Amino acid sequence: MLLKDRVAIITGGGRGIGRGTALRFAREGAKLALVDIEQAHLDETARELEAAGSGAEHILLRGDVSSSADVQGFFDATVERFGRLDILVNNAGIGTPPVPIINMPEEAWDRTLSVNLKSVFLCSKLAALQFIKQKTRGRIISVASQAGKTGYAYLTPYCASKAGIILFTQAFAKELGAQGINVNCVCPGTIDTPLLRGAGVGLKMDDATFNGFIKNVLPAITLGRIGTPDDVAKVITFLASDEAEYMTGQAINITGGQEMH
Ligand SMILES: NC(=O)c1ccc[n+]([C@@H]2O[C@H](COP(=O)([O-])OP(=O)(O)OC[C@H]3O[C@@H](n4cnc5c(N)ncnc54)[C@H](O)[C@@H]3O)[C@@H](O)[C@H]2O)c1
């Protein structure tokens, strides 16, 4: 088992990539603190953990990753329950409805930057403080995006937030290297989750619309298929494990070859 008895906080653990990561971490022996703003999402992940039969210990923490009070509560509850922390996965994020920047409401900009980027600062700061207190070599892994490496028209705040995660990762990795704390991020491409199907912006695409959308995207994907949450979870698991001990400050593409730099 790659993560036997490691204690991990996974934000956005209620759905999509966060749920996929929770399931894979459980299989690898981790103990989980799952954070989400939606209780129903957390409950469904808990059901899937039970169904998978991993027996992984887990707690469910409802709250908003962009609220410093909520974030403090997630860390306090995790350490109270498990006595320590080894891994933080900053996964929670939202999309923005496609809007030209000249029409972008200020609130949409602020909310996207708060949920996607400020949350990474709030959670990573508390994780680092906990690792330093424990004198342990912790891991911080954030979920950025290929949209943090290449700009996509009409998704400006999303792209800016994800590019911010990549440079936050590099700078924080340099701050924490001397303590043996590894800070990395992943940059997924087109991954089949509720967010991709429109839920991130309060919509739900019907299957015909989704299939049409995917047909347009596929020519850009070298491996010829869209990704699954588990495609991303496998790389996050590797980065959380001892196998990635000599990697820090990296932004790893998981795009089937859609993004190559
Ligand atoms: N799906 C993709 O194609 C794709 C591609 C690149 C990057 N990403 C990134 O991966 C991450 C996960 O995306 P997903 O596709 O699994 O999305 P999703 O919408 O399926 O799941 C995200 C989860 O985060 C939770 N969440 C949202 N806002 C929150 C908040 N303020 N506080 C706590 N929890 C919150 C949601 O309730 C949901 O359960 C995001 O950061 C997203 O930007 C996704």
The ligand as an SDF file (V2000), in Angstrom:
LIG
                    3D

 44 48  0  0  0  0  0  0  0  0999 V2000
  -13.2220   18.2340  -14.7890 N   0  0  0  0  0  0  0  0  0  0  0  0
  -12.2550   18.7770  -15.5120 C   0  0  0  0  0  0  0  0  0  0  0  0
  -12.2230   18.6450  -16.7530 O   0  0  0  0  0  0  0  0  0  0  0  0
  -11.1520   19.5430  -14.8270 C   0  0  0  0  0  0  0  0  0  0  0  0
  -10.0320   19.9100  -15.5850 C   0  0  0  0  0  0  0  0  0  0  0  0
   -9.0030   20.6080  -14.9940 C   0  0  0  0  0  0  0  0  0  0  0  0
   -9.0740   20.9390  -13.6540 C   0  0  0  0  0  0  0  0  0  0  0  0
  -10.1630   20.5950  -12.9270 N   0  0  0  0  0  0  0  0  0  0  0  0
  -10.1640   20.9780  -11.5080 C   0  0  0  0  0  0  0  0  0  0  0  0
  -10.3300   19.8160  -10.7200 O   0  0  0  0  0  0  0  0  0  0  0  0
  -10.9420   20.1750   -9.4920 C   0  0  0  0  0  0  0  0  0  0  0  0
  -12.1420   19.2580   -9.2580 C   0  0  0  0  0  0  0  0  0  0  0  0
  -13.0320   19.4490  -10.3340 O   0  0  0  0  0  0  0  0  0  0  0  0
  -14.1940   18.4290  -10.7110 P   0  0  0  0  0  0  0  0  0  0  0  0
  -14.2540   18.4190  -12.1800 O   0  0  0  0  0  0  0  0  0  0  0  0
  -14.0400   17.1770   -9.9500 O   0  0  0  0  0  0  0  0  0  0  0  0
  -15.4510   19.2810  -10.1650 O   0  0  0  0  0  0  0  0  0  0  0  0
  -16.8610   18.8510   -9.5050 P   0  0  0  0  0  0  0  0  0  0  0  0
  -17.7260   20.0500   -9.5930 O   0  0  0  0  0  0  0  0  0  0  0  0
  -17.3280   17.5910  -10.1030 O   0  0  0  0  0  0  0  0  0  0  0  0
  -16.4590   18.5780   -7.9760 O   0  0  0  0  0  0  0  0  0  0  0  0
  -15.9740   19.6470   -7.1800 C   0  0  0  0  0  0  0  0  0  0  0  0
  -16.4080   19.4530   -5.7330 C   0  0  0  0  0  0  0  0  0  0  0  0
  -15.9260   20.6090   -5.0010 O   0  0  0  0  0  0  0  0  0  0  0  0
  -16.9610   21.0750   -4.1660 C   0  0  0  0  0  0  0  0  0  0  0  0
  -16.7930   22.5160   -3.9230 N   0  0  0  0  0  0  0  0  0  0  0  0
  -17.0590   23.5300   -4.7950 C   0  0  0  0  0  0  0  0  0  0  0  0
  -16.8630   24.7090   -4.1920 N   0  0  0  0  0  0  0  0  0  0  0  0
  -16.4540   24.4490   -2.9320 C   0  0  0  0  0  0  0  0  0  0  0  0
  -16.1100   25.2670   -1.8230 C   0  0  0  0  0  0  0  0  0  0  0  0
  -16.1600   26.6070   -1.9030 N   0  0  0  0  0  0  0  0  0  0  0  0
  -15.7300   24.6800   -0.6700 N   0  0  0  0  0  0  0  0  0  0  0  0
  -15.7070   23.3150   -0.5600 C   0  0  0  0  0  0  0  0  0  0  0  0
  -16.0440   22.4930   -1.5760 N   0  0  0  0  0  0  0  0  0  0  0  0
  -16.4080   23.0430   -2.7480 C   0  0  0  0  0  0  0  0  0  0  0  0
  -18.2460   20.7790   -4.9330 C   0  0  0  0  0  0  0  0  0  0  0  0
  -19.3810   20.7380   -4.0770 O   0  0  0  0  0  0  0  0  0  0  0  0
  -17.9310   19.4240   -5.5680 C   0  0  0  0  0  0  0  0  0  0  0  0
  -18.3300   18.3540   -4.7250 O   0  0  0  0  0  0  0  0  0  0  0  0
  -11.3150   21.6520   -9.6080 C   0  0  0  0  0  0  0  0  0  0  0  0
  -10.3290   22.4310   -8.9690 O   0  0  0  0  0  0  0  0  0  0  0  0
  -11.3080   21.8820  -11.1050 C   0  0  0  0  0  0  0  0  0  0  0  0
  -11.0480   23.2330  -11.4380 O   0  0  0  0  0  0  0  0  0  0  0  0
  -11.2060   19.8970  -13.4760 C   0  0  0  0  0  0  0  0  0  0  0  0
  1  2  1  0
  2  3  2  0
  2  4  1  0
  4  5  1  0
  4 44  2  0
  5  6  2  0
  6  7  1  0
  7  8  2  0
  8  9  1  0
  8 44  1  0
  9 10  1  0
  9 42  1  0
 10 11  1  0
 11 12  1  0
 11 40  1  0
 12 13  1  0
 13 14  1  0
 14 15  2  0
 14 16  1  0
 14 17  1  0
 17 18  1  0
 18 19  2  0
 18 20  1  0
 18 21  1  0
 21 22  1  0
 22 23  1  0
 23 24  1  0
 23 38  1  0
 24 25  1  0
 25 26  1  0
 25 36  1  0
 26 27  1  0
 26 35  1  0
 27 28  2  0
 28 29  1  0
 29 30  1  0
 29 35  2  0
 30 31  1  0
 30 32  2  0
 32 33  1  0
 33 34  2  0
 34 35  1  0
 36 37  1  0
 36 38  1  0
 38 39  1  0
 40 41  1  0
 40 42  1  0
 42 43  1  0
M  CHG  2   8   1  16  -1
M  END
$$$$
